[in-house]
Amino acid sequence: MIRVFRIYLVGEPLIFGEGTREVGFYRNEYVASSSEERAVAAAKAKTMKKLERSGARFIEGKPMNLQVEKVEDGMAPWRLFRNEGFIIFDVDS
């Protein structure tokens, strides 16, 4: 049975655009999947692709840490069509 999950992710460090300061982000990703494990893997893959398309740059010598903060099951199917952005925060904060 396919279910809709909301995966709440947090990642750091990286640099957006032409900036030089290290930032992190929060993001909701909505995924249809048969299991929580597959939903988490799909959410992480989708987020990494969106980061690459957004112009984010990864910092040499500092691996990107992408963590799952929360997983919610049973979301409404229409949520799959949401395209939420990244909420950015300074890593030093």
Residue, then its C-alpha position, 0 to 999 in steps of 0.5 A: m500500500i502506498r502512503v504519503f510521507r512528510i520528511y523534515l530534513v536538515g542539512e549543512p554546511l554549504i554555500f548558496g549562490e555567490g555568497t561565502r558564508e556557510v549555511g544550513f537548511y531546513r526542508n519538507e519533502y513529500v514522498a509517496s512510498s510503500s515504506e518509511e525507509r524508502a520514503v526517507a531515501a527518496a526524500k534525501a535524493k530529491t533534496m540533493k538534486k534540488l540543491e544542485r539545481s539551486g546553485a548550492r555549492f558544497i564545501e571542500g573538506k566538509p562533508m554535507n550532513l543531511q539528517v532526518e529530523k522527523v517523519e510523518d505518515g498519512m499526509a494528504p495526497w495533494r501534498l505531493f504537488r507542493n514545492e516548498g523551498f529551503i529555509i536557510f540558517d547561518v551555520d555559526s548561529 
